[in-house]
Amino acid sequence: MALLFMAALAIAAPAAQQKSTKPLEIYVVDTEGGKADLWVTPSGQTLLIDTGNPGERDTDRIVQVMDAAGVKKIDYLLLTHYHSDHVGGLQELVKRIPPIPHFYDHGPTVEDGLNGHQPEMVPGFQAAYAKIYSKAQRTVLKPGDRIPISGLDWRIVSSAGKVIKTALSGGGQPNPACSGAHRMFDPHDPDNGQSVGSVITFGRFRAVDLGDLTSDIEYDLMCPDNPIGTVDMYFVSNHGSNNASSPEFVHAIQPRVVILQNGPRKGGDVETFHTLYSSPGIQDIWELHWGYAAGIKYNSPGLFIANIDDPAKIANVLTAPPRPPGMRHTPPSPASRAKRAKAAAHTPAYWTKISVEPNGKFTVSNSRNNYSKTYAPARSRENAS
């Protein structure tokens, strides 16, 4: 019996060690300035943040990434908010994959067409969504909630225009970046400010993803004290548009690496690049697209960009008059958004992959050119608990 027990331990030890060292994988899908991120835990659980634009194009790309990740189903679906570039692909996606058992969102929509609010950006979405989640479990998230995905500490820091009141471990210090800052209300697209925001911890790695959260709610979250602390990675809010990613937020969390989910002509504004490049400790900006708003001066080197137009097309656009400095972001009309969503898909569409070790070391890879860069663990950070 003793010999059998020793043999069992000898077999089990390598298996346990292998499981404990398996990385967290994050795939950032090219949704042409929309959003869809697939998180795959070391145990094989999956969480998808948002579903991209309406139609088959972005759904095809999500399914392609699932195939690349070796997963067949989605265990959790988190919808940050109800704009078409974030939830438009849901109705098509659920036709293509096994039933999703659990949905998370911020609750009732503010896209009611009243008081200057726009109507539903995806007509009939709320009714269609209710039918989908009626066959599963749905959770309306509140600041302070956790998503119970194995191996990750997934904390909700914003939802439905509200923010956490209790600091995470490592946070709670006064935020010097708030000095001289003012809360700037953005009346456009009010559902952006409803976005579900998350702080995700895996071992010593920490990331923040706030969907399309706008600078007014960032101010509520970060001033006068920073409840988050610092992070390794920031998934840039609102595709890099200049109504988000305020200095009082970005400079406080001090990301070393940022992921910009922009499109060729959506997001990636110069003001956002200014904020990112001037943030303490910033190392690299990885972009889904070469952005025309940023031009040659602000876009990252091509190694860090997943999708790039041909040089002749870029040259033609660069000769056009630039946007006047300081011009604030003006959201496109619903008709313009629909036209963008129906645009012909470029082929192939490349994704960005992040692979994270429990010790905090992580590697970001560009599927277009197979370029990757590995980042050492942060020198010191108190993990969230």
N, C-alpha and C positions, 0 to 999 in steps of 0.2 A: 504493500500500500504506500509506503514511504517513497519507494522508487517511482511508482506511478505518479504520485503527487509532484515529485521533483521534475519528472518528464513533462507534466502538464504545465508547470511554471516555465520551463524552458521554451515551450511552444508559445505560451501566451505572452511572454515578455516582449519578443520581437513584434508581435501583432499590435500590442498596446503602444509600443514605441513608435511604430509606423503611423498609427492613427493620430497620435499626439503631435506629430511633426508635419502632418498634411496641411497644405496652405489653404487659406481663404482665397477664393477667386472672384473677381468682379469684372464683368464684361460691360463696357459702355457702348451701346448700339448707336450706329449712325441713323438718326431719325430726322436729318436735315433741319436741325435747329429745334427739334422736339426733345423728348426725354424718354429713355428706356434703359434701365440698368439692371443687369442680372447678377445677383449675389448667390454664390454657391459655397456653402459652409464645408469644413472638412468632413463632416458626417454625411454630406450629400443633400442636406436640406437646401431649398431654393426660395429666394424672395426676389420678386420683380418690382422695381419702382417704376410705375407709369408704363404706358403702352404705345407712345408715339402718336402719329397722325392717323386720321381716318383712312380706310382703304386697305389694300393688300400689300402695298410697298413696305411699310414699316413692320407689318406682321411677318412678311417673308423674312425680313432681316432679323427679327427677334427669334424666329424659329431656326434660322441659320446659326445664330449664336448659341442657341440651346443645343443644337447638334454639335457645334464645336466644343461646348462645355461637357458634352456627354450626358445631358440630362433630358428627361422625357416629359417632366411635369413641373408645374409651379405650385409650391406649397403655400406661399403667402403672396398676395398682391397688395402693394401699397400705392394708393392713388394720392399724390400730393395735393392736387386740386383738379378742377373740372374743365380746364381749357382744352381745346381740341388737340393741341400738340402734345398733351399729356395723357388724355383718356380716349382720344379718337379711335385708337386701334383696338379697344377692348372688345367690342362686339364681334370683330373679325377673329381676334385671337382665341376667344373661347370656343369658336367653331373648330379650331385647328389642334387644340391640345386637350389632354384629359381635364375633367372638371377641377377647378381651383377650389380648395376647401375653405380658404379664409381670406376675407377682404378687409382692408383697413382704409379709412378716409377721414376727412375732417367734419363730416356731417352735412347738414342741409346746405344747398347751394345758395349763393347770393346773386346768381345769374337769373334774376327774376324780371328784367325789363322795366323795373320801377325805379324812380328817383335817380334817373340817369344811368342806372345799371344796364348793362347789355343783356339781351336774352341769352338763352342757352347757346353756347358756341357750337355744340353738337346738338342739333335739334332732336328732341325726344330722348336725350341721353339719360336723364334721371329715371324715366319710366323703364327704359331698357336695362339700366343698371340695377334697379330694384328687382326686376325679374331674374337677373343673373344671380344676385346674392341671396335671393329667397331660397335657393337650393343649396346654400352653403352657410357659413357663419360670417357675420359682418360685425366689425368693431369700429365705433366712432371714437377716434383718439382724442385724448386731452393731454396738455402739457404735463409731463411727469410720468406718463404711462411707459410701459415696456412692451416690446414685441418679443414673445417667447420663442425665438429662433435659437436652436442649439449652438453653443459655442460662442455666441456673440452677446454683448451687452448693448442692446438696441434701445436707446432712450429717446423719447419724444420731447422736444424742447419748444415746439410751436405747433399750434393747430387752431383753426377757426378764428384767427386774429388774436389769440391769447398766447402767452409765453410762460415758461417755467418761473416759479418764484423761489425755488430752493436750488442752490448751486450744486452742480455735480462735484464729485471729488476732484480736486485740482483747480476748481473755479472759485468764484466768490470774491476775488480781489477787485479793488477799485480799477476802473478802466480809464487810463490817462488819455486815450484817444477820444473820449467823450468831451474833453475840454474844448469849448468853443463850438461843439456840434449842436445842431438843431434838428428836431423832428420835422421831417418834410413829408407831408401827406401827399400821396399819389392817387388822384381820383380815378385814373384809368384802370380798367380791368380789375375790379375789386376782389375777384376771386384769387388773384395772385397773393394778396395779403392774408388769405385764409390758409395758405400752404402748410402742409404737415412738414415740420423740420425735424431731422434726426441727428443724433450724435451716436456713432457706432464704434464700439471698442472691441478689438480682437487681440488678446494678449497685450502687448505694449503698443499696438497700432491704434490710432484714433482718427476717425474721419467725420466730417460734418456735411450734411446734404439738406438744404432747406427748400428744395423745389424752386418755385419762383417768388419766394418771399421778398417783399419790397423793403426799401430802406426805412420806412416809418416803423414797421414791425421789428426790423433789425435794431432800431434805436430802443424800442421798448424792451427788447431782449438783453441788450448789452450795456445800457446806461442806467445808473452811473457805475454799476459793477458788472464784471464779466462772469457770468455763471458757468461758462463752459471751460475756461482755461485755454490751453493751446492744443493744436491738432497737427497731425502729419499731413492730412490731405483734405482739400476743400473742393467739393463739387460746386462750381461757381453758380450762384443763384441767377435765375431768369436769363440763362444763356449768355451772360455777360453784358446785358443791357445796362444802361447807366442809371436806372431807377432802383438798383440793388447793389450789393457788394460795397457798402459804404466804408470809408476808412475806419470809422469807429467799430465796425464789425471785423473786417479783414485784418486790420493791424493788431487787434486784440487777440484773435485766435492764432495768428502767426503761422499759417500753413507753410510747410516746406515745399509741397507739390500741389498744384491745382489742376483740375480737369475741367476744361471749358467745352460745354455741350452746345456749341454754336452751329450756325449754318453759314454758307458763303455770304449771304446778305442778311443774316439775322443774328443779333447779339454781337459780342466781341467789340463793344464800343471802346473808343480811345480812353474815355474817362475810367473805365473799368481796368484797362491795362495799366494806366497810371497808378491806380490804387494797388493792384497786384504787384507790380514791379517794385513799388516803394515799401511793401510790407516787410517787416523785419524777418530775416531768415528765409526768404523765398529763394528757391533753387530753380524750379522749372515750371513752365506752363505747357501742358499737353492739350492740344486742340483737336476737336473732331474735324474741323474744316479750316482751311485758309480763308480768313475773313476779309472782305473788301473794305469794311469800315476801318479796320486797323492798318491796312496797307503794309508796305515793306517795313516801315519803321517799328511797328509794334507786334506784328505776328511773330510767333516763335520760329526758330529754324525748322526747315522742312522735316528733319528727322523726328520732330515732336508732333507733327500734324498728320492725322490719319487720312484725310481726303484733300486733294489739291487739284484745282482746275489746271488746264493746260496753260503754258506760259503766255501764248498769244492772247488768250481770253483775259488773263490777269492784266497783261499790259494795256489792253484796250480799256478796261475798267479804271485802271489807275490814272489814265489821262483825263478822266472826268473831274469836274470841280469837286473838291472835298467838302464834307459837311462842315458848316461853321462850328468852331470850337465852342463848347458849352451848351450846344443845342440838346435839349432833353429828349429822351426817347418818346416817340409818338407811336403807339401801337397800331398795327395795320387793321383795316376794317375786316369784319367777318368775311366779306366777299373776297378780299385779298388773301386772307388766310386759307380759304377754301381753294383758291387758285394755286397757292403754293403747295398745298397738300396733294393736289392732283397732278403736280408737275411730274414729268417723266423721271423715273429713277435712274441715277447714274449707276453704271455697273463696271466693276464691282464696288460695293459699299464696304468700307473697312471699319473695323471697330478698334477700340483701345482696351487692353486687358491689364488688370492689376492683380498680382499674385502676392499674398501677404503671409509671412511666416509668423508664428506666435511670438517670437522674440522681438518683433517690431520691424524687422528687415522686410522691405517690399520692393518689387520689381514692376515697372510699367513697360508695356510692350505695344508697339505699333504694328498692326497686322498688315499694313500696306508695304512696309519695307523691312519687316522683321527686326527693326531696331528696338533695343530694350536698354533700360538703365536701372540699376539697382541702388537703393538708398538704404543707408545704415539705420539702425534703430535710433530713435531720439535719445539724446544723452541722458535725460532724466524727465520723467513725467509721472505723476501719481495717477494710477489707473482709476477710472470710474468704478464704483462699487454699488 
